[in-house]
Amino acid sequence: MYDRALQALYALALSPVAGATADLCSFGFRKYRSAQDACQYAFICLSKKDSAQWVLEGDIKGCFDNINHEWLLDNIPMDKPILKPFLKAGFVYNRHLNPTKAGTPQGGIISPILANRTLDRMELAIHHRKEQTETLFRYEDRQTY
């Protein structure tokens, strides 16, 4: 309970920073944003006369599970002695504690903020490399298979 309370406290502190610097075309895991907002944005973008002729949909398999810890420690504006234990907490499977080498804890209160910050930076890199004026936006959801 202590760890979850501490994560909640840091999430409250990090949330305004993440919200103010987030990609405006990101609709997932953000306060006051929803799947309906993403659909509305897609409709607006695709209904223009000179809109894109195709849509590319993708899925980052294991996104939460594969975010690099070193990148997070270098790029998240948070106390490193607090962030590192959040990331290295491990997970329990079949009553056995397993180490965490990468990723953010699924179900962790702060994990959606960390994932969004990572995806924002990835998207920024894509925007710098693209040659045309395609519209990029994203909506994240957690699905269990």
The 8 nearest C-alpha neighbors of each residue, nearest first, counted from 0:
[[1, 3, 2, 4, 5, 6, 7, 107],
 [0, 2, 4, 3, 5, 6, 7, 8],
 [3, 1, 5, 4, 0, 6, 85, 7],
 [4, 2, 6, 0, 5, 1, 7, 108],
 [3, 5, 7, 1, 2, 6, 0, 8],
 [6, 4, 8, 2, 7, 3, 1, 9],
 [7, 5, 3, 9, 8, 4, 109, 10],
 [8, 6, 10, 4, 5, 9, 108, 3],
 [7, 9, 5, 11, 6, 10, 4, 12],
 [8, 10, 12, 6, 11, 7, 13, 5],
 [9, 11, 7, 13, 109, 12, 8, 14],
 [10, 12, 8, 9, 14, 13, 7, 15],
 [11, 13, 9, 10, 14, 8, 15, 16],
 [14, 12, 10, 16, 11, 15, 9, 17],
 [13, 15, 17, 11, 16, 10, 12, 18],
 [16, 14, 18, 17, 13, 19, 12, 11],
 [17, 15, 19, 13, 18, 14, 20, 12],
 [16, 18, 14, 20, 15, 19, 21, 13],
 [19, 17, 15, 21, 16, 20, 14, 29],
 [18, 20, 16, 17, 21, 15, 14, 22],
 [19, 21, 17, 18, 16, 22, 15, 23],
 [22, 20, 18, 17, 19, 23, 119, 116],
 [21, 23, 24, 25, 119, 20, 122, 123],
 [24, 22, 25, 21, 26, 136, 20, 18],
 [25, 23, 136, 22, 26, 137, 135, 37],
 [26, 24, 137, 22, 23, 136, 27, 138],
 [25, 27, 138, 32, 33, 37, 137, 29],
 [28, 26, 139, 138, 29, 25, 33, 140],
 [29, 27, 111, 139, 30, 26, 112, 140],
 [30, 28, 27, 32, 26, 31, 18, 33],
 [29, 31, 32, 28, 18, 33, 27, 26],
 [30, 32, 29, 33, 26, 36, 28, 27],
 [33, 31, 26, 29, 30, 36, 27, 34],
 [34, 32, 36, 35, 26, 27, 37, 31],
 [33, 35, 37, 36, 38, 138, 26, 27],
 [34, 36, 38, 33, 37, 39, 32, 40],
 [37, 35, 39, 33, 34, 38, 40, 32],
 [36, 38, 34, 40, 35, 39, 26, 41],
 [39, 37, 35, 41, 40, 36, 42, 34],
 [38, 40, 36, 42, 41, 37, 35, 43],
 [39, 41, 37, 43, 42, 38, 36, 44],
 [42, 40, 38, 44, 39, 43, 45, 37],
 [43, 41, 39, 45, 40, 44, 46, 38],
 [42, 44, 40, 46, 41, 45, 39, 47],
 [45, 43, 41, 42, 46, 47, 40, 50],
 [44, 46, 42, 50, 47, 43, 41, 51],
 [47, 45, 43, 44, 42, 48, 50, 41],
 [48, 46, 50, 49, 45, 44, 43, 51],
 [47, 49, 50, 46, 45, 51, 44, 52],
 [50, 48, 47, 51, 46, 45, 52, 44],
 [51, 49, 47, 45, 48, 52, 44, 46],
 [50, 52, 53, 45, 49, 133, 54, 134],
 [51, 53, 50, 54, 45, 49, 48, 133],
 [54, 52, 51, 55, 50, 45, 56, 133],
 [55, 53, 56, 52, 51, 45, 41, 134],
 [56, 54, 57, 53, 135, 58, 52, 51],
 [55, 57, 54, 58, 137, 53, 136, 138],
 [58, 56, 55, 59, 60, 137, 54, 138],
 [57, 59, 60, 56, 62, 139, 61, 140],
 [60, 58, 62, 61, 57, 63, 65, 139],
 [59, 61, 62, 58, 63, 64, 65, 57],
 [60, 62, 64, 63, 65, 59, 102, 66],
 [63, 61, 59, 64, 60, 65, 66, 102],
 [62, 64, 102, 103, 61, 65, 66, 114],
 [65, 63, 102, 61, 62, 103, 66, 101],
 [66, 64, 102, 101, 62, 63, 61, 67],
 [67, 65, 102, 101, 63, 64, 68, 62],
 [66, 68, 70, 101, 69, 102, 65, 71],
 [67, 69, 71, 70, 101, 72, 66, 102],
 [70, 68, 72, 71, 67, 73, 74, 101],
 [69, 71, 73, 67, 68, 72, 74, 66],
 [72, 70, 68, 74, 69, 73, 75, 67],
 [71, 73, 69, 70, 74, 75, 68, 79],
 [72, 74, 70, 71, 69, 75, 76, 68],
 [75, 73, 71, 72, 70, 76, 69, 117],
 [74, 76, 71, 77, 72, 73, 113, 116],
 [77, 75, 74, 78, 13, 73, 72, 79],
 [76, 78, 75, 79, 82, 13, 81, 9],
 [79, 77, 81, 80, 82, 76, 83, 75],
 [78, 80, 82, 81, 83, 77, 72, 76],
 [81, 79, 78, 83, 82, 84, 77, 85],
 [80, 82, 79, 78, 83, 84, 85, 77],
 [83, 81, 79, 85, 84, 80, 78, 86],
 [82, 84, 86, 85, 81, 80, 79, 87],
 [85, 83, 87, 86, 82, 88, 81, 80],
 [86, 84, 82, 83, 88, 87, 81, 6],
 [85, 87, 83, 84, 88, 103, 82, 104],
 [86, 88, 84, 99, 89, 85, 83, 100],
 [89, 87, 85, 84, 86, 99, 90, 98],
 [90, 88, 98, 99, 97, 87, 96, 91],
 [91, 89, 97, 96, 92, 98, 88, 99],
 [90, 92, 96, 95, 94, 97, 93, 89],
 [91, 93, 95, 94, 90, 96, 97, 89],
 [94, 92, 95, 91, 96, 97, 90, 89],
 [93, 95, 92, 91, 96, 97, 90, 89],
 [94, 96, 91, 92, 93, 97, 90, 98],
 [97, 95, 91, 90, 89, 92, 98, 94],
 [98, 96, 90, 89, 91, 95, 99, 92],
 [99, 97, 89, 100, 90, 96, 87, 88],
 [98, 100, 89, 87, 101, 88, 97, 90],
 [101, 99, 98, 87, 102, 68, 86, 89],
 [102, 100, 65, 67, 68, 99, 66, 64],
 [103, 101, 64, 66, 65, 63, 67, 104],
 [102, 104, 63, 110, 86, 64, 105, 66],
 [103, 105, 107, 106, 110, 102, 86, 63],
 [106, 104, 107, 103, 63, 110, 64, 102],
 [105, 107, 104, 108, 110, 109, 111, 103],
 [108, 106, 110, 104, 105, 109, 3, 103],
 [107, 109, 110, 7, 6, 106, 3, 10],
 [108, 110, 10, 107, 112, 111, 6, 113],
 [109, 111, 113, 107, 112, 103, 108, 114],
 [112, 110, 114, 113, 109, 28, 115, 108],
 [111, 113, 115, 110, 114, 109, 116, 14],
 [114, 112, 110, 116, 111, 115, 117, 109],
 [113, 115, 111, 117, 116, 112, 110, 118],
 [116, 114, 118, 112, 117, 113, 119, 111],
 [115, 117, 119, 113, 114, 118, 112, 120],
 [116, 118, 114, 120, 115, 119, 113, 121],
 [117, 119, 121, 115, 120, 116, 122, 114],
 [120, 118, 116, 122, 117, 121, 22, 115],
 [119, 121, 123, 117, 122, 118, 124, 116],
 [122, 120, 118, 124, 123, 119, 117, 125],
 [121, 123, 125, 119, 124, 120, 118, 126],
 [122, 124, 120, 126, 121, 125, 119, 127],
 [123, 125, 121, 127, 122, 126, 120, 128],
 [126, 124, 122, 128, 127, 123, 129, 121],
 [127, 125, 123, 128, 124, 129, 122, 135],
 [126, 128, 124, 125, 129, 123, 130, 122],
 [129, 127, 125, 126, 130, 124, 123, 131],
 [128, 130, 126, 131, 127, 125, 132, 133],
 [129, 131, 128, 132, 127, 126, 133, 125],
 [132, 130, 129, 133, 134, 128, 126, 127],
 [131, 133, 134, 130, 129, 126, 135, 51],
 [134, 132, 131, 135, 51, 129, 50, 130],
 [133, 135, 132, 136, 44, 51, 50, 24],
 [136, 134, 133, 137, 24, 122, 126, 25],
 [137, 135, 24, 25, 134, 138, 26, 37],
 [136, 138, 25, 26, 24, 139, 135, 27],
 [137, 139, 27, 26, 25, 37, 140, 34],
 [140, 138, 27, 137, 28, 141, 26, 25],
 [139, 141, 142, 27, 138, 28, 34, 26],
 [142, 140, 143, 139, 105, 28, 63, 27],
 [141, 143, 140, 144, 139, 61, 60, 58],
 [142, 144, 141, 140, 61, 105, 60, 106],
 [143, 142, 141, 60, 61, 140, 58, 59]]
